[in-house]
Amino acid sequence: MENGREWTGSALDLRGNLEPNGIREIVIEFEGGDTDSFKSKLNDEFAAYELHQMAGYIDGIIGSIAKGQRN
């Protein structure tokens, strides 16, 4: 993102605050230049449960990539 508001890190960085604030969009950028963009369907910002679900989705993507690299 060009506006300098992107966050890179880990869920461990949120230790003191389990309800993150201000996350409006999640963008996954792949090496080939493709992107997937996600916004909350219920609110302007993501809530903790939606982010928990997104973490499961990202874990699935990582597993698919790792499996493809082993073949």
N, C-alpha and C positions, 0 to 999 in steps of 0.2 A: 504494500500500500504506500502511496506516495505522500500521504498527509502526516506520516510519522506517528500515527496513533496505534499501529499494530502492536500486538503483544506476542512475544515469544517466550516460552518458559515451560514450566511444568505445574501440574496441579499442586505440587508440594509448596509452590511459591504462595499459595492462597491459604496457608495454614491457619492464620488468625481470623480469616473471614470466609466462611463456607458459602455465603451467598454473594457471588461476584456481582459487581454493578457495572453497567455501561457497555456490556458486550452486545453489540447490535448485529454483527455479521461475522461469520466464520468463513474464511476463504482458504481452500487447500490448493496449493500450486504444485503441479507435477513437473517433472523434468522436461517433458516434451512441450511445455508451454500451456497445456490444458489447465483449466481451473474448475473447481466446484465451489459454489457459493451458497451459503445457508443463512437464512434469517428466521427468526422465531415466527411461528404461525399464530401464536396467541397474543404476543405483546410486542412492544417496540424493542425490548431487550430480552436476551436469554435469561431464563431462571435456572437455578441449580439443577433441577430435574432434567431440563432439556439439555444442559451441558453434560450431565451424566450419560444421557442417551447418545449424545454426539461422541463422547469418549468411547463408547462401545462400537460405534460405527468406524471411528478412526482405528481402533484396535483391529477390527475386521479387515480394513484396508491394509494395515501393516502386515497382518498374517498372510493376506493374498500376495503381497509383494514379496515377502520372505519365501513363501512357497514357490513362487515363480522363479526366484533366483536360485533355488536349490535344484530345479529340474534341468 
